[in-house]
Amino acid sequence: MGERLQKILANTGLGSRRELERWIADGEVRLNGTLAKLGDRAALDDDLTVKGRFYKVVADDVQPRRVLVYHKPIGEITTRDDPEKRRTVFDALPRLHHGRWIAVGRLDINTLGLLLLTNDGELANALMHPSGEFERQYAVRINGTVSPEIIDRLLTGVELEDGPAKFERVFADPKGEGSNHWFRVSVKEGRNRLVRRLWESQELQVSRLIRTRYGPVSLPRWLARGKIHEMPPGEVVELASAAGLAAKVTDRLRLIPVHPRHKRKARMRRR
């Protein structure tokens, strides 16, 4: 029977479930030489080609779910490959025997604070999916005067270029003087630059933005910028449970890379 392709790709850590479904729909995946489509399943020893790279379907040896808490500094980007060769959040992460680290959401280059990374595509997808409604909390410093009417509008909802949006909570922080004030805000969406764009819709400028919490995980006060803390296994289980996931099973499938030369030899042996 096998498993759905997007699940196998996610198990391997190649991306979020939504991104992988787009790859399949865009013709980036082949199953045993045939163009794959959404709904296709793969089984043990099947051959997959993903964006021109060759893989073999194998049984997962049940690598434990791992989650890193990273205190992202300003100046790092959350994409894996950057044409401009800027520093990325993946540069200093511990190496994995197979799979790769997946960022749970993104922080732009000028935003610092909490970034979660995991080796488990299923967990990353569950934490990012809109149905999970995980709150993202930020400390934000605003240049300008913030009136009660502005806060009311941001809590009720404003129209942005990609649709309506709002803050779930807005709390004034006693820090700051004059027109330089700190606020604590939270959103339940991961849209690009959402916090900044909400304030900009009110003609206010964000001068500092720090993510302090993602769902049930808060940025530890003792974790210095640029440093990593790996969550203990018990906390990872609790986080997965909060995302609606059961304990990892032993019969799932994943991919291992195959060199094109080895792929040709395997075909010859089958004949």
N, C-alpha and C positions, 0 to 999 in steps of 0.2 A: 504493500500500500504506500509506504514512504511518507514523507512530510512535504508540506507546501514549500515551494522554492523560497519564498520570502522569509519563511521561518528558518530554513537552513542557513540562508545568507545572514540573517540576524544572529543566529547562534554562533556564527563564525566571527561576528563583530565587524562586518563590512559596512554597516550603517544602520540608520533607524529603519523600522518596518515601512514607514511611508516613503522614505527615499528609495528603498530597495524595490518597492512596488512600482515606483516611477521608472527605475532602470529596466524592469521587465517589460513594462508597457512601451518603453522607448526602443525596445529591440536590442538592449545591451547584454542580454543573457541568452545563452544557447544550452539546451539540454541534449546531451548525446548527439551533438551536431545539428540539431533542429532548433529553429527559433522558438524560444519559450514564450508562454503567455501566462497571464494571471490565472491562478487556479491549478497550474501544473504541479505535479508532485515528483520528487526524486527519491530514489532508494539507494541502498548501499552499493558502492562501486560504480554508480553512474558518473558520467563525465559532464562537468559544467564549464562553460566559458563565460567569464564575467568581465565585460569591458576589455576583451582581448586577452585576458589572463586565464590560464587553464587550472582547473581544480578537480579533485576527486572527492566523492561523497564517502565519508567514513563515520563510524560510530564515535560519538563524543566520549572522551575518557573522563567526563564530568569534572572539569576544572571548576573549583569553587567560585561562586560569585565574589567579586572583589569590588570595593568602592573606595575611591580616593577622594579626600577633601583637600582641595587646592586653594590657597590664598593667592589669587591671581593679581599680579601687579599691573600697573599701567604700562603700556608699550608692547604687550604680547597679544597676539591674535589667536582665535579659537579654531581656525581652519588648519588642516594638517599640512597642506602644501601651499606656499605663498610665492607667486611669481617674483615678488619684490624681495624675497629672501629675508623677511622680517622674522623676529623670534616668535615661536609659537608656544602654546601651553604644553605641547606634547614633547618638547625638546628634552626636558629633564625628568620625564616619567620613568619608573622602573620598567625593565624589559619584560615582555611576556613570552612564554615558550611557544604559544600559538594564539591566533586572534590579535586583537589590538584594543587599545584604550579608546573609548567612545565618550565624547563630552556630552553631558546632559544639558542641552541648551547651549547658548552662546553668551559671551560677554564681549562687547566691542572693545577696540584697542584702548579707549580712554576710560573704560570702566574697570574697577578693581573689586576684589572681594571673593565670595564663595563661588567655586565652580566644582561640581561633582563630575567624576569620571569613573566609568565602570568597564569591566571586560565582558559584560553580559549585555548583548544587544536587546534581549527581551526586556530586561530591567530598564535600560535606557529608554526604550520605546514607551514603556508603561509610565515612566516618570515624566516624559515630555508630552504624552498624548493629551489633548484638550479635555477628554472625558475624565481624566484624573483630577482636574481642577486643583493642582498643587499651587499653593500661594508662593510667590517669590517676593521677599521683603527687601527693601533697599533703604539705605540712608542717603539722602540727597540734599545737597547744598544749592540754594536758589539765590540768584542775583535778581533783586527786584522785590517789590512789595506784594505780598500774597494776601489778598482780602478774603473774608469769609465767603463772599460770593464766588470767588474763583474756586475755593475748596468745594463748595456745593456743586459747581458745574463739573468738577473733576470726579466727584463721587457719583453724580447722576449719570454722567456720560457725555462725551463730545464726539463729533464726527471727524475722523481722520481720513487720509486719502485711501486707506485700505479697509474702511468700515468703522463702526462705532466702537468706542473703547472707554474704559473708566478705571479709576482706582477702587480697590475694595476697601482700603482704609487709608486715612491720611492723619498723621499726628504731628503737631508742631513740637520741635525739640528746643529746649531752652538755650542751646548753643547759638552763637552768632549775635551780631550786633547790626543795627541799622538795616540796610537792605540785603544783608548777607545772613540768611537763615537756613537752619537744618530742619528737615522733615523726615519722618518715617512713613514710607508708603508701601503698599503691597498690590500686586496684580496677580491674576490667575491665568494669564496668557504669556506665551513666549515670543510674541511678534517682535520683529527687528526694531531695536531702539525705542520700544514702546514707552518706557518711563520718560525718556527725554522728549519724545514727540508729544506726549500728553501735556507736559509743562510748556513746551514751545507753542502749543495751540492757544495758550493764554498769554502769549508774548512774554514769556519768562525764560531765562537762560539757566541751564544746569551747569554749575561750575565744578561739581564733584558728585560722583555716583558710586556707591559701594553696595554690592549685594551682600546681605547679612544672613539670609535664610532662604532655603529652597525646601518647601514642604516641611517635614519634621526635622530637617537637618539645619543647624545653625552654625555659623562660622565661629570656631573656638577663639576666644579672646587671646589665648596664648600662641596661636599659630601665626608666625611672622609672614610677611609678604614674600611670595616666591617659594614658600615651604609647603610640604605635602604631609598629610596625616592619613594613614590607611584605617578605615573603620574596622573595629573588631567584628569577627564573624557574627556574633549575636546581634549587633546593631544592623548588620547587613540583612539578616533574616527579618528583623523588624521593619526595615525600610521596604524590602520586597513585599512583605505582607501588607504594608500600607498602600502599596501600588497594586494590590490585588493578585499577587503572584504566590503560588505555592512553592514549597521546597523544590529544588532542582531534581529532575528525574534522570535516570541512568540510560534511557533508551533513545535519546534524541540524536539527531544527525548534525554534522558540521562538515566543513570543507577543509582540505589540505591542498596547498599549491602543488602543481605538477609541472615539471619542465616539459616544454613541447617535445623534446627528444624522447623522454620517457613515455609520453602519451602515445607517440607513434609506435614504440616498441610494444606497448600494451595491446594496441590494435592488432599488431602482427601475431602476437601470441594467441589472441582470440581466434584468428583464422586457422 
